[in-house]
Amino acid sequence: MAVPKSKISNSRRGMRRAHDRLTATNYVEDQDSGELRRQHHIDLKSGMYRGRQVLTPKD
């Protein structure tokens, strides 16, 4: 059975877990429609991405 050689301190355990947190998604206001959308993602209502029509717009 695997047993650790020594106790991991609270500080070292916390340093290891420092990057495990969840980050909030960043929303920006679309310049054309004014709707909120995620950065570097297609605006699903208008179907536009970086000034180009990528998808057909939803009704």
N, C-alpha and C positions, 0 to 999 in steps of 0.2 A: 504494500500500500504506500502511496506517495505521501511523504511527510516533509514539510519544509524544515530546513536546517535551523533557521532562526525566525523570530517573529518580525514581521514587516511593521514598521512603525506607522502611526497614523499619518505622519507627514509624508512619508514615502508612498503610502497607499493613495493619499490625496493627490500627490504629484502625478501618479500614474493615471488617475481618473480625471485629471484636469481637462482633458480634451474630449471627454465622453458626453458633455452636455449637448442639448439640442439647441440649435440656433433658430431664431425667428426668421421667417421668409420675408424678404424685402419687397414691398409693393411700391410702384411708382405710378403717377398719374399719366395716362396716355396723352400725348400732345394733340392728337387728332380728335379723339372721341371724348376725352376727359374721364374715362373710366379707369379704375384701378386695375393694374395687371402686374404680373411678376416680371422682373428684369430679365431680358434676353429670352422672352417667351412671346408667342403669338397672341395677339388680342383676339379672343375667340368671338367676340360680338361682331367686330368688323372684318376679321380675317387678315388684318394687315400685320406685317413684320418689317421693320426698318424701311417704311415707305413703299413697300411692295405688297401687292395683293397675293397672298399665299393660299388662303382658303376661301371658299364661297361664304359670304356672310350669313349668319343665322337670322331668321325672321323673328 
